[in-house]
């Protein structure tokens, strides 16, 4: 028997599950990374829309003012820029079925923003204290929109489903050895070897991809993506001493993100200048 590394195994196994579960292996726009897509995107978007409406009802929102207007202005510019870019490339617009919406959550304690599948975006007031300016806010919003454009939620659910299926099948032939090992390690360390060895690295890959695509969307929309370095320097300072070891996290470290952004900025500014809409 020859050795095969984890990345190759997941690639072969993922496409194998594609054939077993009658889905398709899709491609991430721009990066062209192959991804597993077992669950229909339309189903995920419908579920996300229902969850978003519940969130709106239960959450304290700011419904007017300059901060909300800024968020909506950035969002609208990105909507148009992303669609125009794919049209100019004569490629299918991945946002064509999005039902865009933007809310500002009145919560200074949470430094966060998110974009649900289908283009439902929330920004927390706590984040605005770190972004401090429009260009930096566009970097964060571009990152979150990138998750939706790249169908990361569909991929994560498909990935988890394929791993669970594969483990169940393998355990039949291995007499339950995988689950026994997983349980033993979990009891002794409090850690899940699948989470550490598969899901966390997978999550970091998606976050890095969203950083890259987000920079592109921000640049296409006419914002200064050089601000991304200053933004993550502020993030690093705020999270100083609080970031977990990389192997325990689903996100790259602030240091790694700054390094990546520094390497990408010049190339992106040349290849993806502001697009006329």
Helices and strands as residue ranges (DSSP letters): H 6-20, E 24-27, E 34-37, H 41-58, E 61-62, H 66-88, E 101-105, E 113-116, E 120-124, H 125-131, H 134-149, H 152-174, H 177-189, H 193-194, I 195-199, H 200-220, H 227-238, G 246-248, H 254-271
